[in-house]
Amino acid sequence: MSAIDPNFAPLVAAPLLVPLVTALLCALMQRQARWLSLAGSVAMFAAALALFLQVQADGTQTMAFGGWQAPFGIAFVADPLGASMALITALMGLACIIFQFSGVDSAPESPTLYPLLHALLAGVAGAFLTGDIFNLYVWFELMLVAAVGLLALGGRRAQLDGAFKYFVLNAFGTMVFLMAIGWIYARTGQLNLQALEIASASLGAGETLAFVAALCIGFLLKAGAFPLFAWLPASYHTLPAPVLALFAGLLTKVGIYAVLRIAGDVFPGVPAIGFEVLGWIAIATMVTGVLGAAFHWDIRRILAFHIVSQIGYMLLGVALDSADGRTGTVFYILHHIIVKANLFLIGALIFRLTGSYDLRESGGLWASRPLFGLLFLVPALSLVGIPPLSGFWAKFIVVREAMLLEHWVWAAVALLVGFLTLYSMMKIWFEAFWKPHPQPERAITGPTSAAALWPAYLVVVSLAALTVAIGLMPEPMLDFARSANAAMEATP
């Protein structure tokens, strides 16, 4: 982690303060909440973009509240990685708010919807920008509270059941994380991430491994890694589409980001055995996720299990313990947020046009809407890793590095899981698009409904175009991922 600049940089906190203010305004002015939410999303994106450009121009930006400098003040740090994660968080927030306006499996617009959505965005952005491990816990807690509220929104039995499962397992992970923080503070006297990096140099290998393992248990649970992933497919399918896309794109990536920071940055002296264990966890996560996806027929459950599977690839990049491996993880996170959110939104459009999320009760879309079929193939084939889409480069970097480091089994499993992912995507294609609809009267067709869905199409087409652009021109994003990793690893 690069050295903290004592100069005050208030823009660092803007991407998390804007959604907090928006959440408050939406709660106080409920009649205008919808438009306040949209305006707040635009403002958050503008703030995150301005921060990202400032970091690109001037390097890592920092600020500390109360006039206390690190390691004593509550510090926020925006290096290239943190700034990019805040930017893509704002982009996903804006996309999902616009999709909400389409009415396609939208969330019920209760008084708590928009405050909870923006509180969730604030929690995610805060986790990406905090420079303090205790405040990482605080932002995790905000995310947990907002996520449980959104899961329970509507009060249906399935939603309450999903909210309960999500809360219990994630609360356990948060408790483990808090206990690990207390242990680390008792041993080092530090909570600031940069100060912890310096203090870790005096720790023995065994103690460093114990600290990282304790922290990563909580992070891996929040990431949905094996064997701690059961909460994810048990709860995500109960969410309305815009909220589901936001969850799918962002929440598990916060866990991966935390693992990357802790194992690859804050505690650089982790023994090799720690990365070996993480690698096998990554492999088990890939396999169990892709097999779970192959079993199901509900589009939301299929895609939820594929979140688990793809988390394995991101963990594998960290487990390789190399600069290129971590670069692959950064690239994979940014690509996957866009692709996975888009797949869930397209899944909602399939539901809107066929009348069901169950593939056995849908069909006929290729005959009636061939362009929509091509639109689905963009994120679907990117998830598989088909060139020249963004997912190809993400998997190529990770698998190539595994081969170069002679982790042949890991590389072989990663390739096999890619083929099994293709099976799931083609299952959706053949069932929802290629075969005739088993009950044509349930399908919603005609130009009127298509015209009414323009906010939804605007979002999914834009995200698909971004996926294609990254795939056709990967060099800028790859160069950025390398520079972000280099800045993260810079000696304080």
Secondary structure, 3 states (H helix, E strand, C coil): CCCCCCCCCHHHHHHHHHHHHHHHHHHHCHHHHHHHHHHHHHHHHHHHHHHHHHHHHHCCEEEEECCCCCCCCEEEEECHHHHHHHHHHHHHHHHHHHHHCCCCCCCCCCCCHHHHHHHHHHHHHHHHHECEHHHHHHHHHHHHHHHHHHHHCCCCHHHHHHHHHHHHHHHHHHHHHHHHHHHHHHHHCCCEHHHHHHHHHHCCHHHHHHHHHHHHHHHHHHHCCCCCCCHHHHHHHHCCHHHHHHHHHHHHHHHHHHHHHHHHHHCCCCCHHHHHHHHHHHHHHHHHHHHHHHHCCEHHHHHHHHHHHHHHHHHHHHHCCCHHHHHHHHHHHHHHHHHHHHHHHHHHHHHHHHCCCEHHHCCCHHHHCHHHHHHHHHHHHHHHCCCCCHHHHHHHHHHHHHHHCCCHHHHHHHHHHHHHHHHHHHHHHHHHHHCCCCCHHHCCCCHHHHHHCHHHHHHHHHHHHHHHHHHHCHHHHHHHHHHHHHHHHCCC
